[in-house]
């Protein structure tokens, strides 16, 4: 049987947000699908399953080990939209954290996961996998 954390990443973020008293919302279904596809197309994302990556020639890359629990303070503000690999379990789901600078604090409460982060206007995209955080604007 597969680990529930693997299957329901959005639920794990939700539980962590509740624990930390952070304001959040969740979008699912067609609305989430359209937003995710628009984001992936805009940034020409190369890998949406497995080890997520954007693979842009102009992206900034930093080590996940060194920065995953601190990068949100430097690179995020306002509300952030978080989504995962687009497989059967995590497809068409977006977790929205109202205060993006707190994302690294939120993710510390979760089991390791890979994800994408953007904002409502798709002004940037960040991919986080086990090795690299890739940032493109």
N, C-alpha and C positions, 0 to 999 in steps of 0.2 A: 504494500500500500504506500502511495506517495505521501510525503510530508504535507500537511495542511498548509504550512507557510508557503510552500512552493505553489500550491494550487490557488491560494486566495491572498495574494499580495496586497490587494486593495483593502481587504479586511484587516490585515495586519497593520497597515498604516492607520486605518480608522481606529483600531484599538489603542495604538500608541498615541494618537492625537487626543483621544478621550482621556487617557492616563495623564497627559501633560496639559490638559485643558486648553488645547489649541483649536482655533476655529477652522473648520474645513467643510467641504462638500464633495459630493461624488456625482459624476456624470456617467451614464451608461447608454448602451444601445446606439441607435442611428446618429444621434447628435455627437456622441463621443467618437464614433467611427469616422464621421465627416471631418471632425477636428483633427484626429490623429492622421488620417490620410493626407489632409492639407499640409500638416506639419512635415510629415515624412517626405512628401513630394517637394515642398519648398526647399528643404535642406538636402535633398538627394541622398537620403540615408541609405547606407549600403547593407546594413545587417540589422534586421528587426526580430530575429530569434537567435538563440544561443548567446554568444558574447556580443552584446549590443555595441554598435559603433556607427559613427557618421562617416568616417574616412574622408574627411575634407582636407584638401591641401592647405587651406587657410585657417584651420582650427588650432586652438591652443590645447596642448595636452599636458596634464599633470597626473602624478601618481595617485591612484585610488588609496593605497595604504597610508600615504602621508596626508591626504587632503579630504577624504570623504566626510569626516566629522567636523570639518571647519569651512569648507568651500562656500557654503551658502551665505556666510557673513560677508564674504568679499564679492561674490558673483550674483547674488539674488536679492531682490527686493519685491515689494508688492506681492500679489498673489502669484503662486506658481502652479502649473498644471503638470502632474506627474503621471506617466503611463509606462507600461511594461512591454515585454516582448509580446508580439501579436500572435500568440499561440491560442489554442482552444480555450485555455483556462483564464487568460488575462486579456483577451481581445475586447476592444471597445469599452474600456473602462478608464476613467480619468479621475485621479484624486486631486482635488484643489486645496492647497494650503493657503489660507488668507495672508499669512505673513511669511514670505519666502525666506527671509533671513534666519528663520527658525527651523528650516528643513534639516540641516545637519543634526540638530538636537533631536528632531523627530526620528531620523533614520538610525540614530544610536539605540533606540528602543526596539529595533526590528532585527530579525534574523537577516543575514546577508542576502542582498538582492541586486539585480541589475535593472536599470530604469532610464527613462528619458525625462527631461524637465524642460519646459518652455513657459511662456506666459500667454495671456489671452490673445495678444497681438502677434504671436510668433516672431518676436523681435530677436530671439536667440534660441538655440537648442543646445542642450547639454546631454551627453550620453555618459552613463556611469556603468562600467563593467568591473569585473574582478581586478583588472590591472590598470586601466586608464580612465580618467575623466577627460572627456573631449568637449570643448566649448567652441561654438561657432556663432557668429552674429551676422 
